[in-house]
Amino acid sequence: MRKKLFLSSALFAMALCGPAHAGMDEAKAFLDTEINGLSSLSRADQEKELQWFVDAAKPFAGMEIKVVSETIPTHEYESKVLAKAFADITGIKVTHDLIGEGDVVEKLQTQMQSGENIYDAYVNDSDLIGTHWRYQQARSLTDWMANEGKDVTNPMLDVDDFIGKSFTTAPDGKLYQLPDQQFANLYWFRYDWFNDEKNKADFKAKYGYDLGVPVNWSAYEDIAEFFTGREVDGKKVYGHMDYGKKDPSLGWRFTDAWLSMAGNGDKGIPNGLPVDEWGIKVNDKSQPVGSCVARGGDTNGPASVYAITKYLEWLKKYAPPEAQGMTFGEAGPLPAQGSIAQQIFWYTVFTADTVKDGLPVVNADGTPKWRMAPSPHGVYWKDGMKLGYQDAGSWTILKSTPDDRAKAAWLYAQFVVSKTVDSKKSDVGLTFIRQSTLDNQHFTDRAPKLGGLIEFYRSPARLQWSPTGTNVPDYPKLAQLWWQNIGDASSGAKTPQEAMDALCAEQEKVLARIEKSGVQGDKGPVLAEEHDLAYWNAEAVKAGNLAPQLPVANEKEKPMTVNYDELIKSWQK
């Protein structure tokens, strides 16, 4: 009897913890006040989708779950607005924590290693797809949706509508993560300065070709030189912006596909195969076989060394002096202050903060004085290669999370990416994940104030931008090696070649430890025999591949530019 009374009291307490009411009245209020017609669905279909959430959540009413993501505007909106709306509609209370990106990975790692359920779901970068597939500690969402999670899988989810679906699909063809937000690394430039008649005439007189969006690094370099020290609107400006402090954020600067922009790795979309943009090579079973050129990799190959050399050269010659001591967070806001002509490596996540009224880079009518465009490529780059990085923060549910909590978390994850919600969320954070949202007339209307973001995401060019792929077998262990080694090149302690030699050697130590442990089974590394560059290049050519490429005699190729307005027109055709 005492036990029954205790259980009754506990259930009563749970009921008191949950919202007093949850259901379609709350759903309709949310649609009226928050969504307010901004959805890819009709109002009738919005209500239909939310009715499904109301019904599916009934077994979990009163439950409290915890999820986590990094701190960006999109996730702030989820944490502050959507989590409460979800609780009001379903009766499931959500604590959506916002922490640093590195902290998210650390929590995830801890849960994977300990088996302790720290969070019920994570929004972690799809860069970990190779990790999740090999360690098999994340639930295969494909299997989950067909089996244990079938009763809590939204029939209107429409997985094929997600533009980043290929990023979260492993070599076994299964989905391990569901995209929640995406942003790309693009080229940013002052459209007004590039169209100024005197700037155009002076540039043409000095370099012999038209000032425009650079297609290759040679043109980017000329433009950086042209603007650095030039007086524009009464003040001295710079032709380039970057950051160089030896800090974990320096690692993202390079793992986020800088080497692929130079021409490192092989052809392949979304990632190069058999050698990816980290320089890691896999065999026909997707087993990593090496990172160094000596094992057929490309992390320390000519294209990679060229990428680091140009980074250092441009940072020193064409960026503000303080940039060398800045981190990612410190450098990010600088272009919006009005003294930077262009930036080759600019995250579109900064868009919302770079179109605010009153900024020196925004016109009185709210249109930006700047534009974004595809990144220029280095001398080693070939058609068919990826051209840049795209962050895809994606929902991941670990097997160590109990089924009932996993189901409740999966409901929340689907709610914040649902067609009902996604257009409004995208309007706030500008981190697009759905084709149906991109096609929304609202974003056609808003496009003139977003500097080319909508045009890029609607263009075929976006396919050349992708996250880290499946060649990377343990992202947390390997990613931390980058900032430490490239930081040595940035500080001058090592040459670019020495830094990349050290990096690939350390990556191979990690691969060797994983191979020896056998923890990844038949998906884990199998290191290849060592040979010289000429041997591996000949093997690559014989197989119809590229990496590792031989050194190019003249790394200053003929510069090429394109008119931005003509580029946009070609996309629209």
Secondary structure, 3 states (H helix, E strand, C coil): CHHHHHHHHHHHHHHHHCCCCCCHHHHHHHHHHHHCCCCCCCHHHHHHHHHHHHHHHHHHCCCEEEEEEECCHHHHHHHHHHHHHHHHHHCCEEEEEEECHHHHHHHHHHHHHHCCCCCCEEEEEHHHHHHHHHHCCECCHHHHHHCCCHHHCCCCCCHHHECCHHHHECCCCCECCEEEEEEEEEEEECHHHHCCHHHHHHHHHHHCCCCCEECEHHHHHHHHHHHCCCEECCEECECCCCCCCCCHHHHHHHHCCHHHHHCCCCCCCCCCCCECCCCCEECCCCCEEECCHHHCCCCCCHHHHHHHHHHHHHHHHHCCHHHHHCCHHHHCCHHHHCCECEEEEEEHHHHHHHCCCCCCCECCCCCECCEEECCCECCCCCCCCCCECEEEEEEECECCCCHHHHHHHHHHHHHHCCHHHHHHHHHHHCCCCEHHHHCCHHHHHHHHHCCCHHHHHHCHHHHHECCCCCCCCCHHHHHHHHHHHHHHHHHCCCCHHHHHHHHHHHHHHHHHHHHHHCCCHHHCCCCCCCCCHHHHHHHHHHCCCCCCCCCCCCCCCCCCEECHHHHHHHHHC
